[in-house]
């Protein structure tokens, strides 16, 4: 049975196409909204679709008038843009599941009749599995020990099936047994074959189970005291009867817990993964090591992390007549500080604020370009130029607008660039010499902006069968968030992986289980040298959850507050060829948006959850929201906002001891963490 929960989580009401496909190709006249008035019926051919993931199938929707004659009307398509792509009469399946495409006739504004529509059920299936392979965790299976086996299923195109349903069997259960999760337990000495079967394909491994040789076991931990959220490393030494160390004996780890408060403590208080332990609550934890008949234990005392700081609002640059999108602060060449702010559905307006005094932010200028939305704004690190992304331009050319910041309080339009960007630019990233700009959710284009008046095409990267939402550049590597594909990592000048700015080269991809990878931020942790990728979901539906959210309406003043879902995945990307999803930041009643990490602090725009400031120091594991790592939360309630008292934080970043963030309903804000105070007895 296909995963209906996944389909619901991805959201099936998102508009895929704002432009139209001809309803009847044989008609010589152009399709217009006026023709939609004559349509009484829509028919889809075929009436339902079954698509193999990564493949396309044709879909034709035709409008007919009351006499049954075809009408060359404009058709709008809606569906889950993360799971499906509709283009030129073809539907591409991206994420397996059950979905629905809704095709609706476009009629002129103010038409009295409801436009006809047709619903097309869509099933996206996984490709057939071509090969199964097996591996085991490090160690050797002895009688009385347990070793986990893993099965990898590969499709014919080389892609890997995530979380395949595996049927495990053991040839001789008297020698070894295997459970549904692949844990193999040796029962007595002998030979045994373990088999994994997945959708008609299988693989087997032969194991020799010798007698258990251990005589003693000593459990060890990297530290006896820790704070909630600290990763404690586990190790064990098994010795034989002659005192020699036996390094290949597998260890089973578990723990017991004595809480500080047995009434308040929840059921799950810590986690063990491989040889790492992390506690989410304070208390005394007894770590148990087991191998064969041997056991040992060691106690870890876990104290509260205690990182909370007061946070105070210091200023607001109010924008209440339209929705606010992104911000970017910079220091101008005149030595003063400024912020560039975009608007969503705001008829192409962007604003410039002098933020030198964050208690008295002053709007110094406004810029209007041909766009419905300026979703993203950015400024080069040297403050030489800025850029505005454009979506919904009246001429459908879109592209980016390059700003000359020689006079930072009053930027001037230096040029516009639209080559291969006509589908709309949702996000960008600026370096001093190059601008990375997304093109219609399909790819990113790299533009040479050394000459602001004559920007020049350099190259592009388009990952096959993938939707892109964001790109971030660090150390010659471009990290792009691409919904169901996950994060796509490309060498665009690092050189270590064979790529350059002129010839980008793929390094690796890493999918998230949500299939909704929307935001990416690469962070090199100073003390450990680890490379962490913070990957944010964006799920605009809470369907199937206890708090299902509201039926909000965008771009209507005084409407209902919006509600979101999704969280931030944290991937250890130190070895790009072996990335590991190790942690997350999840508050299940809210949804994640933009991310910045600086000096081991995560600044998370968490939509209706407001601004979240989180301690991400040290190794990371588990859910950071449950470990006392939250430093501060601020929710910008504005009684005069576009939607009153409805926090919807879009973007947040640290700036000279403060935190700047934009709220969808109320504009630009500044806040500051206050020093912790010691209570007076």
GISUL-V940321 format. One record per backbone hydrogen bond with DSSP energy under -0.5 kcal/mol. CO is the residue of the C=O (numbers start at 0). NH is the residue of the N-H. E is the energy in kcal/mol with one decimal. If there is no record, write none. Layout:
CO:NH:E  CO:NH:E
//
This chain:
1:3:-1.2  2:6:-1.6  3:7:-2.4  4:8:-2.6  5:9:-2.0  6:10:-0.7  7:10:-0.9  13:78:-2.5  20:74:-0.5  23:26:-1.7  31:34:-0.5  31:35:-0.7  31:73:-0.6  32:35:-0.9  32:107:-0.5  33:36:-1.5  34:37:-1.6  35:38:-1.0  40:63:-2.7  42:61:-2.5  44:59:-2.1  46:120:-0.6  48:122:-2.3  50:124:-3.4  51:54:-2.6  54:92:-2.1  56:90:-2.9  59:44:-2.8  61:42:-2.2  62:70:-3.0  63:39:-3.0  63:40:-1.8  64:67:-1.9  68:64:-2.5  70:62:-0.7  70:72:-2.1  71:31:-0.7  72:22:-1.0  73:105:-2.7  74:20:-0.6  75:103:-2.7  76:15:-1.3  76:16:-1.7  77:101:-2.5  78:80:-1.0  79:82:-0.9  79:83:-2.5  82:93:-3.4  82:94:-1.2  84:86:-0.5  84:91:-3.2  86:89:-1.7  88:58:-2.4  89:86:-2.7  89:91:-0.5  90:56:-1.8  91:84:-1.8  91:93:-0.5  92:53:-3.4  96:123:-2.7  98:121:-2.2  100:102:-0.6  100:119:-3.1  101:77:-1.9  102:117:-2.3  103:75:-3.2  104:106:-0.6  107:110:-1.6  115:104:-2.3  117:102:-2.7  118:120:-0.6  119:100:-2.5  120:48:-2.7  121:98:-3.3  122:50:-3.1  122:124:-0.6  123:96:-1.8  124:52:-3.5  127:155:-0.8  130:153:-2.7  132:151:-2.8  134:149:-3.2  139:141:-0.8  139:249:-0.8  140:209:-0.6  141:144:-2.1  141:185:-0.5  143:291:-0.8  144:185:-2.4  146:183:-3.1  147:136:-2.2  149:134:-1.9  151:132:-2.2  152:160:-2.6  153:129:-2.5  153:130:-1.7  154:157:-1.8  158:154:-3.1  159:161:-0.5  160:163:-0.6  163:165:-0.8  165:167:-0.6  166:196:-2.1  168:194:-2.6  171:174:-1.9  171:175:-2.1  174:186:-3.4  174:187:-1.3  176:184:-2.6  178:181:-1.8  181:148:-3.0  181:183:-0.6  182:178:-1.7  182:184:-0.5  183:146:-2.8  184:176:-2.0  185:143:-2.7  189:208:-3.4  191:206:-3.3  192:170:-2.3  193:204:-2.3  194:168:-2.0  195:202:-1.9  196:166:-2.4  197:200:-2.0  200:197:-3.5  202:195:-2.7  204:193:-2.8  206:191:-2.4  206:208:-0.6  207:209:-0.7  208:189:-2.1  209:142:-2.2  212:240:-0.5  215:238:-2.0  217:236:-2.3  219:234:-2.3  223:300:-2.8  225:302:-2.8  226:229:-2.4  229:231:-0.6  229:278:-0.5  230:232:-0.5  231:276:-2.6  232:221:-1.9  234:219:-3.1  235:237:-0.5  236:217:-2.1  237:245:-3.4  238:214:-3.6  238:215:-1.7  239:242:-1.9  243:239:-2.7  244:246:-0.7  245:248:-1.0  247:139:-3.0  247:249:-0.5  250:252:-0.5  251:289:-2.0  253:287:-3.1  255:285:-2.2  256:258:-0.6  257:283:-2.3  260:264:-1.7  266:268:-0.6  268:279:-3.1  268:280:-1.2  270:277:-2.2  272:275:-1.9  274:233:-3.1  275:272:-2.6  276:231:-3.2  277:270:-2.4  278:228:-2.3  281:259:-0.9  282:284:-0.6  282:301:-2.8  283:257:-2.6  284:286:-0.7  284:299:-3.0  285:255:-2.0  286:297:-1.8  287:253:-1.9  288:295:-1.8  289:251:-2.8  290:293:-2.4  293:290:-2.3  295:288:-2.9  297:286:-3.2  299:284:-2.8  299:301:-0.7  300:225:-2.2  300:302:-0.5  301:282:-2.3  302:227:-1.8  309:673:-3.4  311:671:-2.4  314:669:-2.4  315:317:-0.8  316:667:-2.3  322:343:-2.0  325:341:-2.4  327:339:-2.5  329:331:-0.6  329:337:-3.0  331:334:-2.1  335:331:-3.0  336:354:-1.8  336:355:-0.7  337:329:-2.5  338:352:-2.4  339:327:-1.7  340:350:-2.6  341:324:-2.1  342:344:-0.5  342:373:-2.9  343:322:-0.9  345:348:-0.7  347:368:-2.4  349:366:-2.8  350:340:-2.6  351:363:-2.5  351:364:-1.3  352:338:-2.1  352:354:-0.7  353:361:-2.1  355:357:-0.7  356:359:-1.7  361:353:-3.6  364:351:-2.5  366:349:-2.6  368:370:-1.4  371:345:-0.5  371:346:-1.1  371:347:-0.6  372:374:-0.7  372:390:-1.6  375:388:-2.4  377:386:-2.4  379:382:-2.2  383:404:-1.9  384:379:-2.6  385:402:-3.0  386:377:-1.8  387:400:-2.3  389:424:-2.6  390:371:-2.5  390:372:-2.2  392:395:-1.4  398:389:-1.2  399:401:-0.5  399:416:-2.6  400:387:-2.1  401:413:-2.7  401:414:-1.4  402:385:-1.9  402:404:-0.6  403:411:-1.8  405:407:-0.7  406:409:-1.5  407:410:-0.5  411:403:-3.4  411:413:-0.6  414:401:-2.7  416:399:-2.8  417:420:-2.7  420:398:-1.2  420:423:-1.5  423:425:-0.6  423:439:-3.3  426:437:-2.4  428:435:-3.4  432:448:-2.6  433:430:-3.1  434:436:-0.6  434:446:-2.6  435:428:-2.0  436:444:-3.2  437:439:-0.6  438:441:-2.5  438:442:-0.9  440:467:-2.0  442:438:-3.0  443:460:-2.3  444:436:-2.7  444:446:-0.5  445:457:-2.5  445:458:-1.2  446:434:-2.4  446:448:-0.6  447:455:-2.2  449:451:-0.7  450:453:-1.3  455:447:-3.5  458:445:-3.0  460:443:-2.0  462:465:-0.8  469:480:-1.9  471:478:-3.4  473:476:-1.6  475:491:-2.4  475:493:-1.9  476:473:-2.6  476:478:-0.5  477:479:-0.5  477:489:-2.5  478:471:-2.5  479:481:-0.5  479:487:-2.8  480:468:-2.9  480:469:-1.1  481:484:-2.4  482:485:-1.2  482:516:-1.0  485:481:-3.3  486:509:-2.1  487:479:-2.6  488:506:-3.3  488:507:-1.4  489:477:-2.8  489:491:-0.7  490:504:-1.9  494:497:-1.2  502:499:-1.4  504:490:-3.2  507:488:-3.0  509:486:-2.7  511:514:-0.9  515:537:-1.1  516:482:-2.5  518:535:-1.9  520:533:-2.6  522:524:-0.7  522:531:-3.2  524:528:-2.7  529:524:-2.8  529:531:-0.7  530:572:-3.3  531:522:-2.7  531:533:-0.6  532:534:-0.7  532:570:-2.6  533:520:-1.6  533:535:-0.6  534:568:-3.6  535:517:-3.5  535:518:-1.8  537:539:-0.5  538:564:-2.0  541:544:-1.9  545:547:-0.9  547:541:-0.6  549:551:-1.4  552:555:-0.7  555:558:-1.3  564:538:-1.7  566:536:-2.2  566:568:-0.6  567:584:-2.5  568:534:-3.2  568:570:-0.5  569:581:-1.8  569:582:-1.8  570:532:-2.8  570:572:-0.9  571:579:-1.8  573:575:-0.7  574:577:-2.5  579:571:-3.2  579:581:-0.9  581:621:-1.4  582:569:-2.7  583:623:-3.0  584:567:-2.3  585:587:-0.5  586:589:-2.2  593:604:-2.6  595:602:-3.5  597:600:-1.2  599:615:-2.6  600:597:-2.4  600:602:-0.5  601:603:-0.7  601:613:-2.5  602:595:-1.6  602:604:-0.6  603:605:-0.8  603:611:-2.5  604:592:-2.1  605:590:-0.6  605:608:-3.3  606:609:-2.1  606:648:-2.2  609:605:-2.5  610:633:-2.2  611:603:-3.0  612:630:-2.9  612:631:-1.5  613:601:-3.1  613:615:-0.6  621:583:-2.4  621:623:-0.7  622:625:-1.7  623:626:-1.3  623:628:-1.1  627:306:-0.5  628:614:-3.1  630:308:-2.6  631:612:-2.7  633:610:-3.1  633:635:-0.6  634:636:-1.5  635:637:-0.6  637:640:-2.0  637:644:-2.4  641:557:-3.0  641:643:-0.5  642:645:-1.1  644:646:-0.5  647:663:-3.2  648:606:-1.5  649:593:-1.2  650:661:-1.9  652:659:-2.7  654:657:-1.6  657:654:-2.8  658:670:-2.3  659:652:-2.5  660:668:-2.8  661:649:-2.6  661:650:-1.0  662:665:-0.9  662:666:-2.1  663:323:-1.5  664:641:-3.2  665:318:-1.1  666:662:-3.0  667:316:-3.0  668:660:-2.1  669:313:-2.8  669:314:-1.6  670:658:-2.8  671:311:-2.5  676:678:-0.6  678:680:-0.5
//
